[in-house]
Amino acid sequence: MRKARFFAVLLIPALLPACSSDTPNQDTGLIVGGIAGGIIGNQVGKGTGNVLATVAGAVVGGIVGSEIGRSM
């Protein structure tokens, strides 16, 4: 089960660039932000909320990373 969570954290940011524009910095920011957010969310959540915190962290991190990359 632990491996499934890890792969979910890596899979979500990898799929999100399909929703973004053609800006390479925005794509890079999306991936890096999603991975970082997933890792931070995994550390914050406990018990059954750990998966939800990991997914939420990956989504929020991807959005923030994408916006930072777009502004560069």
mmCIF file as gemmi writes it, N, C-alpha and C atoms, coordinates in Angstrom:
data_model
loop_
_atom_site.group_PDB
_atom_site.id
_atom_site.type_symbol
_atom_site.label_atom_id
_atom_site.label_alt_id
_atom_site.label_comp_id
_atom_site.label_asym_id
_atom_site.label_entity_id
_atom_site.label_seq_id
_atom_site.pdbx_PDB_ins_code
_atom_site.Cartn_x
_atom_site.Cartn_y
_atom_site.Cartn_z
_atom_site.occupancy
_atom_site.B_iso_or_equiv
_atom_site.pdbx_formal_charge
_atom_site.auth_seq_id
_atom_site.auth_asym_id
_atom_site.pdbx_PDB_model_num
ATOM 1 N N . MET Axp A 1 ? 0.826 -1.197 0 1 0 ? 1 A 1
ATOM 2 C CA . MET Axp A 1 ? 0 0 0 1 0 ? 1 A 1
ATOM 3 C C . MET Axp A 1 ? 0.864 1.252 0 1 0 ? 1 A 1
ATOM 4 N N . ARG Axp A 2 ? 1.999 1.189 0.656 1 0 ? 2 A 1
ATOM 5 C CA . ARG Axp A 2 ? 2.896 2.343 0.721 1 0 ? 2 A 1
ATOM 6 C C . ARG Axp A 2 ? 3.418 2.695 -0.665 1 0 ? 2 A 1
ATOM 7 N N . LYS Axp A 3 ? 3.714 1.671 -1.469 1 0 ? 3 A 1
ATOM 8 C CA . LYS Axp A 3 ? 4.211 1.923 -2.827 1 0 ? 3 A 1
ATOM 9 C C . LYS Axp A 3 ? 3.133 2.559 -3.694 1 0 ? 3 A 1
ATOM 10 N N . ALA Axp A 4 ? 1.885 2.158 -3.49 1 0 ? 4 A 1
ATOM 11 C CA . ALA Axp A 4 ? 0.793 2.73 -4.276 1 0 ? 4 A 1
ATOM 12 C C . ALA Axp A 4 ? 0.652 4.221 -4.002 1 0 ? 4 A 1
ATOM 13 N N . ARG Axp A 5 ? 0.808 4.624 -2.761 1 0 ? 5 A 1
ATOM 14 C CA . ARG Axp A 5 ? 0.739 6.053 -2.431 1 0 ? 5 A 1
ATOM 15 C C . ARG Axp A 5 ? 1.876 6.817 -3.088 1 0 ? 5 A 1
ATOM 16 N N . PHE Axp A 6 ? 3.053 6.225 -3.065 1 0 ? 6 A 1
ATOM 17 C CA . PHE Axp A 6 ? 4.215 6.872 -3.659 1 0 ? 6 A 1
ATOM 18 C C . PHE Axp A 6 ? 4.013 7.069 -5.158 1 0 ? 6 A 1
ATOM 19 N N . PHE Axp A 7 ? 3.519 6.04 -5.832 1 0 ? 7 A 1
ATOM 20 C CA . PHE Axp A 7 ? 3.293 6.156 -7.269 1 0 ? 7 A 1
ATOM 21 C C . PHE Axp A 7 ? 2.161 7.119 -7.584 1 0 ? 7 A 1
ATOM 22 N N . ALA Axp A 8 ? 1.173 7.21 -6.714 1 0 ? 8 A 1
ATOM 23 C CA . ALA Axp A 8 ? 0.092 8.173 -6.92 1 0 ? 8 A 1
ATOM 24 C C . ALA Axp A 8 ? 0.619 9.597 -6.855 1 0 ? 8 A 1
ATOM 25 N N . VAL Axp A 9 ? 1.546 9.838 -5.925 1 0 ? 9 A 1
ATOM 26 C CA . VAL Axp A 9 ? 2.147 11.167 -5.808 1 0 ? 9 A 1
ATOM 27 C C . VAL Axp A 9 ? 2.929 11.51 -7.069 1 0 ? 9 A 1
ATOM 28 N N . LEU Axp A 10 ? 3.603 10.547 -7.648 1 0 ? 10 A 1
ATOM 29 C CA . LEU Axp A 10 ? 4.375 10.801 -8.861 1 0 ? 10 A 1
ATOM 30 C C . LEU Axp A 10 ? 3.496 10.865 -10.106 1 0 ? 10 A 1
ATOM 31 N N . LEU Axp A 11 ? 2.389 10.141 -10.102 1 0 ? 11 A 1
ATOM 32 C CA . LEU Axp A 11 ? 1.539 10.083 -11.281 1 0 ? 11 A 1
ATOM 33 C C . LEU Axp A 11 ? 0.703 11.344 -11.466 1 0 ? 11 A 1
ATOM 34 N N . ILE Axp A 12 ? 0.192 11.899 -10.401 1 0 ? 12 A 1
ATOM 35 C CA . ILE Axp A 12 ? -0.676 13.078 -10.509 1 0 ? 12 A 1
ATOM 36 C C . ILE Axp A 12 ? 0.048 14.254 -11.17 1 0 ? 12 A 1
ATOM 37 N N . PRO Axp A 13 ? 1.241 14.639 -10.695 1 0 ? 13 A 1
ATOM 38 C CA . PRO Axp A 13 ? 1.913 15.757 -11.365 1 0 ? 13 A 1
ATOM 39 C C . PRO Axp A 13 ? 2.323 15.433 -12.8 1 0 ? 13 A 1
ATOM 40 N N . ALA Axp A 14 ? 2.567 14.173 -13.095 1 0 ? 14 A 1
ATOM 41 C CA . ALA Axp A 14 ? 2.947 13.813 -14.457 1 0 ? 14 A 1
ATOM 42 C C . ALA Axp A 14 ? 1.775 13.965 -15.421 1 0 ? 14 A 1
ATOM 43 N N . LEU Axp A 15 ? 0.559 13.798 -14.944 1 0 ? 15 A 1
ATOM 44 C CA . LEU Axp A 15 ? -0.617 13.921 -15.805 1 0 ? 15 A 1
ATOM 45 C C . LEU Axp A 15 ? -1.116 15.355 -15.943 1 0 ? 15 A 1
ATOM 46 N N . LEU Axp A 16 ? -0.803 16.215 -14.999 1 0 ? 16 A 1
ATOM 47 C CA . LEU Axp A 16 ? -1.313 17.579 -15.023 1 0 ? 16 A 1
ATOM 48 C C . LEU Axp A 16 ? -0.777 18.45 -16.167 1 0 ? 16 A 1
ATOM 49 N N . PRO Axp A 17 ? 0.453 18.239 -16.696 1 0 ? 17 A 1
ATOM 50 C CA . PRO Axp A 17 ? 0.902 19.105 -17.793 1 0 ? 17 A 1
ATOM 51 C C . PRO Axp A 17 ? 0.026 19.044 -19.031 1 0 ? 17 A 1
ATOM 52 N N . ALA Axp A 18 ? -0.743 17.993 -19.194 1 0 ? 18 A 1
ATOM 53 C CA . ALA Axp A 18 ? -1.636 17.909 -20.347 1 0 ? 18 A 1
ATOM 54 C C . ALA Axp A 18 ? -2.702 18.998 -20.305 1 0 ? 18 A 1
ATOM 55 N N . CYS Axp A 19 ? -2.955 19.553 -19.131 1 0 ? 19 A 1
ATOM 56 C CA . CYS Axp A 19 ? -3.979 20.588 -18.971 1 0 ? 19 A 1
ATOM 57 C C . CYS Axp A 19 ? -3.416 21.994 -19.116 1 0 ? 19 A 1
ATOM 58 N N . SER Axp A 20 ? -2.112 22.119 -19.237 1 0 ? 20 A 1
ATOM 59 C CA . SER Axp A 20 ? -1.514 23.454 -19.24 1 0 ? 20 A 1
ATOM 60 C C . SER Axp A 20 ? -1.226 23.917 -20.664 1 0 ? 20 A 1
ATOM 61 N N . SER Axp A 21 ? -0.692 25.124 -20.768 1 0 ? 21 A 1
ATOM 62 C CA . SER Axp A 21 ? -0.407 25.714 -22.068 1 0 ? 21 A 1
ATOM 63 C C . SER Axp A 21 ? 0.953 25.247 -22.594 1 0 ? 21 A 1
ATOM 64 N N . ASP Axp A 22 ? 1.439 25.932 -23.616 1 0 ? 22 A 1
ATOM 65 C CA . ASP Axp A 22 ? 2.684 25.53 -24.271 1 0 ? 22 A 1
ATOM 66 C C . ASP Axp A 22 ? 3.927 26.143 -23.653 1 0 ? 22 A 1
ATOM 67 N N . THR Axp A 23 ? 3.831 26.771 -22.515 1 0 ? 23 A 1
ATOM 68 C CA . THR Axp A 23 ? 4.971 27.412 -21.887 1 0 ? 23 A 1
ATOM 69 C C . THR Axp A 23 ? 5.812 26.381 -21.147 1 0 ? 23 A 1
ATOM 70 N N . PRO Axp A 24 ? 7.094 26.201 -21.528 1 0 ? 24 A 1
ATOM 71 C CA . PRO Axp A 24 ? 7.918 25.183 -20.866 1 0 ? 24 A 1
ATOM 72 C C . PRO Axp A 24 ? 8.176 25.483 -19.39 1 0 ? 24 A 1
ATOM 73 N N . ASN Axp A 25 ? 8.337 26.754 -19.031 1 0 ? 25 A 1
ATOM 74 C CA . ASN Axp A 25 ? 8.546 27.083 -17.616 1 0 ? 25 A 1
ATOM 75 C C . ASN Axp A 25 ? 7.315 26.745 -16.786 1 0 ? 25 A 1
ATOM 76 N N . GLN Axp A 26 ? 6.153 26.924 -17.365 1 0 ? 26 A 1
ATOM 77 C CA . GLN Axp A 26 ? 4.918 26.62 -16.659 1 0 ? 26 A 1
ATOM 78 C C . GLN Axp A 26 ? 4.794 25.109 -16.445 1 0 ? 26 A 1
ATOM 79 N N . ASP Axp A 27 ? 5.174 24.336 -17.443 1 0 ? 27 A 1
ATOM 80 C CA . ASP Axp A 27 ? 5.136 22.877 -17.31 1 0 ? 27 A 1
ATOM 81 C C . ASP Axp A 27 ? 6.114 22.391 -16.256 1 0 ? 27 A 1
ATOM 82 N N . THR Axp A 28 ? 7.309 22.946 -16.272 1 0 ? 28 A 1
ATOM 83 C CA . THR Axp A 28 ? 8.321 22.558 -15.288 1 0 ? 28 A 1
ATOM 84 C C . THR Axp A 28 ? 7.872 22.941 -13.881 1 0 ? 28 A 1
ATOM 85 N N . GLY Axp A 29 ? 7.338 24.133 -13.73 1 0 ? 29 A 1
ATOM 86 C CA . GLY Axp A 29 ? 6.837 24.565 -12.429 1 0 ? 29 A 1
ATOM 87 C C . GLY Axp A 29 ? 5.707 23.69 -11.94 1 0 ? 29 A 1
ATOM 88 N N . LEU Axp A 30 ? 4.858 23.256 -12.854 1 0 ? 30 A 1
ATOM 89 C CA . LEU Axp A 30 ? 3.741 22.385 -12.508 1 0 ? 30 A 1
ATOM 90 C C . LEU Axp A 30 ? 4.244 21.047 -11.969 1 0 ? 30 A 1
ATOM 91 N N . ILE Axp A 31 ? 5.202 20.454 -12.643 1 0 ? 31 A 1
ATOM 92 C CA . ILE Axp A 31 ? 5.728 19.153 -12.22 1 0 ? 31 A 1
ATOM 93 C C . ILE Axp A 31 ? 6.471 19.261 -10.902 1 0 ? 31 A 1
ATOM 94 N N . VAL Axp A 32 ? 7.374 20.23 -10.808 1 0 ? 32 A 1
ATOM 95 C CA . VAL Axp A 32 ? 8.155 20.394 -9.575 1 0 ? 32 A 1
ATOM 96 C C . VAL Axp A 32 ? 7.254 20.757 -8.403 1 0 ? 32 A 1
ATOM 97 N N . GLY Axp A 33 ? 6.32 21.66 -8.622 1 0 ? 33 A 1
ATOM 98 C CA . GLY Axp A 33 ? 5.391 22.054 -7.561 1 0 ? 33 A 1
ATOM 99 C C . GLY Axp A 33 ? 4.492 20.915 -7.132 1 0 ? 33 A 1
ATOM 100 N N . GLY Axp A 34 ? 4.045 20.117 -8.082 1 0 ? 34 A 1
ATOM 101 C CA . GLY Axp A 34 ? 3.203 18.973 -7.751 1 0 ? 34 A 1
ATOM 102 C C . GLY Axp A 34 ? 3.927 17.927 -6.927 1 0 ? 34 A 1
ATOM 103 N N . ILE Axp A 35 ? 5.159 17.645 -7.292 1 0 ? 35 A 1
ATOM 104 C CA . ILE Axp A 35 ? 5.949 16.671 -6.531 1 0 ? 35 A 1
ATOM 105 C C . ILE Axp A 35 ? 6.249 17.199 -5.137 1 0 ? 35 A 1
ATOM 106 N N . ALA Axp A 36 ? 6.682 18.458 -5.061 1 0 ? 36 A 1
ATOM 107 C CA . ALA Axp A 36 ? 6.986 19.041 -3.752 1 0 ? 36 A 1
ATOM 108 C C . ALA Axp A 36 ? 5.739 19.117 -2.878 1 0 ? 36 A 1
ATOM 109 N N . GLY Axp A 37 ? 4.621 19.508 -3.451 1 0 ? 37 A 1
ATOM 110 C CA . GLY Axp A 37 ? 3.378 19.586 -2.693 1 0 ? 37 A 1
ATOM 111 C C . GLY Axp A 37 ? 2.919 18.217 -2.209 1 0 ? 37 A 1
ATOM 112 N N . GLY Axp A 38 ? 3.105 17.202 -3.032 1 0 ? 38 A 1
ATOM 113 C CA . GLY Axp A 38 ? 2.748 15.849 -2.628 1 0 ? 38 A 1
ATOM 114 C C . GLY Axp A 38 ? 3.598 15.342 -1.485 1 0 ? 38 A 1
ATOM 115 N N . ILE Axp A 39 ? 4.877 15.651 -1.533 1 0 ? 39 A 1
ATOM 116 C CA . ILE Axp A 39 ? 5.776 15.239 -0.452 1 0 ? 39 A 1
ATOM 117 C C . ILE Axp A 39 ? 5.415 15.961 0.846 1 0 ? 39 A 1
ATOM 118 N N . ILE Axp A 40 ? 5.173 17.248 0.752 1 0 ? 40 A 1
ATOM 119 C CA . ILE Axp A 40 ? 4.803 18.013 1.953 1 0 ? 40 A 1
ATOM 120 C C . ILE Axp A 40 ? 3.454 17.54 2.492 1 0 ? 40 A 1
ATOM 121 N N . GLY Axp A 41 ? 2.499 17.311 1.62 1 0 ? 41 A 1
ATOM 122 C CA . GLY Axp A 41 ? 1.199 16.824 2.049 1 0 ? 41 A 1
ATOM 123 C C . GLY Axp A 41 ? 1.276 15.46 2.711 1 0 ? 41 A 1
ATOM 124 N N . ASN Axp A 42 ? 2.167 14.613 2.221 1 0 ? 42 A 1
ATOM 125 C CA . ASN Axp A 42 ? 2.355 13.291 2.817 1 0 ? 42 A 1
ATOM 126 C C . ASN Axp A 42 ? 2.908 13.402 4.224 1 0 ? 42 A 1
ATOM 127 N N . GLN Axp A 43 ? 3.731 14.384 4.477 1 0 ? 43 A 1
ATOM 128 C CA . GLN Axp A 43 ? 4.304 14.568 5.804 1 0 ? 43 A 1
ATOM 129 C C . GLN Axp A 43 ? 3.282 15.154 6.776 1 0 ? 43 A 1
ATOM 130 N N . VAL Axp A 44 ? 2.334 15.909 6.275 1 0 ? 44 A 1
ATOM 131 C CA . VAL Axp A 44 ? 1.35 16.578 7.131 1 0 ? 44 A 1
ATOM 132 C C . VAL Axp A 44 ? 0.242 15.621 7.557 1 0 ? 44 A 1
ATOM 133 N N . GLY Axp A 45 ? -0.258 14.82 6.613 1 0 ? 45 A 1
ATOM 134 C CA . GLY Axp A 45 ? -1.395 13.955 6.897 1 0 ? 45 A 1
ATOM 135 C C . GLY Axp A 45 ? -1.034 12.778 7.799 1 0 ? 45 A 1
ATOM 136 N N . LYS Axp A 46 ? -2.022 12.306 8.548 1 0 ? 46 A 1
ATOM 137 C CA . LYS Axp A 46 ? -1.83 11.159 9.427 1 0 ? 46 A 1
ATOM 138 C C . LYS Axp A 46 ? -3.007 10.202 9.254 1 0 ? 46 A 1
ATOM 139 N N . GLY Axp A 47 ? -2.749 8.915 9.384 1 0 ? 47 A 1
ATOM 140 C CA . GLY Axp A 47 ? -3.809 7.919 9.29 1 0 ? 47 A 1
ATOM 141 C C . GLY Axp A 47 ? -4.435 7.868 7.911 1 0 ? 47 A 1
ATOM 142 N N . THR Axp A 48 ? -5.752 7.768 7.87 1 0 ? 48 A 1
ATOM 143 C CA . THR Axp A 48 ? -6.44 7.688 6.586 1 0 ? 48 A 1
ATOM 144 C C . THR Axp A 48 ? -6.44 9.027 5.85 1 0 ? 48 A 1
ATOM 145 N N . GLY Axp A 49 ? -6.213 10.11 6.549 1 0 ? 49 A 1
ATOM 146 C CA . GLY Axp A 49 ? -6.129 11.423 5.916 1 0 ? 49 A 1
ATOM 147 C C . GLY Axp A 49 ? -4.825 11.65 5.189 1 0 ? 49 A 1
ATOM 148 N N . ASN Axp A 50 ? -3.901 10.723 5.32 1 0 ? 50 A 1
ATOM 149 C CA . ASN Axp A 50 ? -2.596 10.87 4.684 1 0 ? 50 A 1
ATOM 150 C C . ASN Axp A 50 ? -2.717 10.877 3.163 1 0 ? 50 A 1
ATOM 151 N N . VAL Axp A 51 ? -3.533 10.007 2.623 1 0 ? 51 A 1
ATOM 152 C CA . VAL Axp A 51 ? -3.704 9.952 1.172 1 0 ? 51 A 1
ATOM 153 C C . VAL Axp A 51 ? -4.361 11.232 0.672 1 0 ? 51 A 1
ATOM 154 N N . LEU Axp A 52 ? -5.379 11.683 1.369 1 0 ? 52 A 1
ATOM 155 C CA . LEU Axp A 52 ? -6.058 12.918 0.981 1 0 ? 52 A 1
ATOM 156 C C . LEU Axp A 52 ? -5.117 14.114 1.06 1 0 ? 52 A 1
ATOM 157 N N . ALA Axp A 53 ? -4.313 14.18 2.115 1 0 ? 53 A 1
ATOM 158 C CA . ALA Axp A 53 ? -3.353 15.277 2.261 1 0 ? 53 A 1
ATOM 159 C C . ALA Axp A 53 ? -2.29 15.223 1.163 1 0 ? 53 A 1
ATOM 160 N N . THR Axp A 54 ? -1.88 14.029 0.764 1 0 ? 54 A 1
ATOM 161 C CA . THR Axp A 54 ? -0.883 13.887 -0.295 1 0 ? 54 A 1
ATOM 162 C C . THR Axp A 54 ? -1.446 14.357 -1.631 1 0 ? 54 A 1
ATOM 163 N N . VAL Axp A 55 ? -2.652 13.939 -1.951 1 0 ? 55 A 1
ATOM 164 C CA . VAL Axp A 55 ? -3.278 14.339 -3.212 1 0 ? 55 A 1
ATOM 165 C C . VAL Axp A 55 ? -3.55 15.838 -3.227 1 0 ? 55 A 1
ATOM 166 N N . ALA Axp A 56 ? -4.083 16.356 -2.121 1 0 ? 56 A 1
ATOM 167 C CA . ALA Axp A 56 ? -4.359 17.792 -2.047 1 0 ? 56 A 1
ATOM 168 C C . ALA Axp A 56 ? -3.066 18.597 -2.16 1 0 ? 56 A 1
ATOM 169 N N . GLY Axp A 57 ? -2.012 18.128 -1.507 1 0 ? 57 A 1
ATOM 170 C CA . GLY Axp A 57 ? -0.723 18.813 -1.6 1 0 ? 57 A 1
ATOM 171 C C . GLY Axp A 57 ? -0.183 18.804 -3.016 1 0 ? 57 A 1
ATOM 172 N N . ALA Axp A 58 ? -0.341 17.683 -3.726 1 0 ? 58 A 1
ATOM 173 C CA . ALA Axp A 58 ? 0.135 17.602 -5.107 1 0 ? 58 A 1
ATOM 174 C C . ALA Axp A 58 ? -0.645 18.539 -6.02 1 0 ? 58 A 1
ATOM 175 N N . VAL Axp A 59 ? -1.941 18.62 -5.819 1 0 ? 59 A 1
ATOM 176 C CA . VAL Axp A 59 ? -2.767 19.498 -6.662 1 0 ? 59 A 1
ATOM 177 C C . VAL Axp A 59 ? -2.452 20.965 -6.389 1 0 ? 59 A 1
ATOM 178 N N . VAL Axp A 60 ? -2.431 21.329 -5.121 1 0 ? 60 A 1
ATOM 179 C CA . VAL Axp A 60 ? -2.139 22.731 -4.766 1 0 ? 60 A 1
ATOM 180 C C . VAL Axp A 60 ? -0.714 23.099 -5.177 1 0 ? 60 A 1
ATOM 181 N N . GLY Axp A 61 ? 0.229 22.202 -4.937 1 0 ? 61 A 1
ATOM 182 C CA . GLY Axp A 61 ? 1.614 22.464 -5.348 1 0 ? 61 A 1
ATOM 183 C C . GLY Axp A 61 ? 1.743 22.612 -6.85 1 0 ? 61 A 1
ATOM 184 N N . GLY Axp A 62 ? 1 21.806 -7.608 1 0 ? 62 A 1
ATOM 185 C CA . GLY Axp A 62 ? 1.023 21.925 -9.061 1 0 ? 62 A 1
ATOM 186 C C . GLY Axp A 62 ? 0.475 23.249 -9.538 1 0 ? 62 A 1
ATOM 187 N N . ILE Axp A 63 ? -0.599 23.698 -8.922 1 0 ? 63 A 1
ATOM 188 C CA . ILE Axp A 63 ? -1.197 24.978 -9.304 1 0 ? 63 A 1
ATOM 189 C C . ILE Axp A 63 ? -0.246 26.133 -8.987 1 0 ? 63 A 1
ATOM 190 N N . VAL Axp A 64 ? 0.318 26.115 -7.778 1 0 ? 64 A 1
ATOM 191 C CA . VAL Axp A 64 ? 1.238 27.181 -7.378 1 0 ? 64 A 1
ATOM 192 C C . VAL Axp A 64 ? 2.492 27.152 -8.241 1 0 ? 64 A 1
ATOM 193 N N . GLY Axp A 65 ? 3.044 25.968 -8.481 1 0 ? 65 A 1
ATOM 194 C CA . GLY Axp A 65 ? 4.24 25.845 -9.318 1 0 ? 65 A 1
ATOM 195 C C . GLY Axp A 65 ? 3.996 26.288 -10.742 1 0 ? 65 A 1
ATOM 196 N N . SER Axp A 66 ? 2.815 25.997 -11.261 1 0 ? 66 A 1
ATOM 197 C CA . SER Axp A 66 ? 2.466 26.415 -12.603 1 0 ? 66 A 1
ATOM 198 C C . SER Axp A 66 ? 2.385 27.933 -12.719 1 0 ? 66 A 1
ATOM 199 N N . GLU Axp A 67 ? 1.783 28.561 -11.72 1 0 ? 67 A 1
ATOM 200 C CA . GLU Axp A 67 ? 1.683 30.029 -11.725 1 0 ? 67 A 1
ATOM 201 C C . GLU Axp A 67 ? 3.057 30.686 -11.601 1 0 ? 67 A 1
ATOM 202 N N . ILE Axp A 68 ? 3.91 30.122 -10.762 1 0 ? 68 A 1
ATOM 203 C CA . ILE Axp A 68 ? 5.276 30.654 -10.633 1 0 ? 68 A 1
ATOM 204 C C . ILE Axp A 68 ? 6.026 30.49 -11.941 1 0 ? 68 A 1
ATOM 205 N N . GLY Axp A 69 ? 5.901 29.312 -12.559 1 0 ? 69 A 1
ATOM 206 C CA . GLY Axp A 69 ? 6.582 29.084 -13.841 1 0 ? 69 A 1
ATOM 207 C C . GLY Axp A 69 ? 6.063 29.983 -14.946 1 0 ? 69 A 1
ATOM 208 N N . ARG Axp A 70 ? 4.773 30.267 -14.935 1 0 ? 70 A 1
ATOM 209 C CA . ARG Axp A 70 ? 4.204 31.134 -15.965 1 0 ? 70 A 1
ATOM 210 C C . ARG Axp A 70 ? 4.707 32.567 -15.829 1 0 ? 70 A 1
ATOM 211 N N . SER Axp A 71 ? 4.942 33.001 -14.593 1 0 ? 71 A 1
ATOM 212 C CA . SER Axp A 71 ? 5.414 34.366 -14.382 1 0 ? 71 A 1
ATOM 213 C C . SER Axp A 71 ? 6.894 34.533 -14.702 1 0 ? 71 A 1
ATOM 214 N N . MET Axp A 72 ? 7.605 33.454 -14.885 1 0 ? 72 A 1
ATOM 215 C CA . MET Axp A 72 ? 9.043 33.549 -15.2 1 0 ? 72 A 1
ATOM 216 C C . MET Axp A 72 ? 9.268 33.731 -16.686 1 0 ? 72 A 1
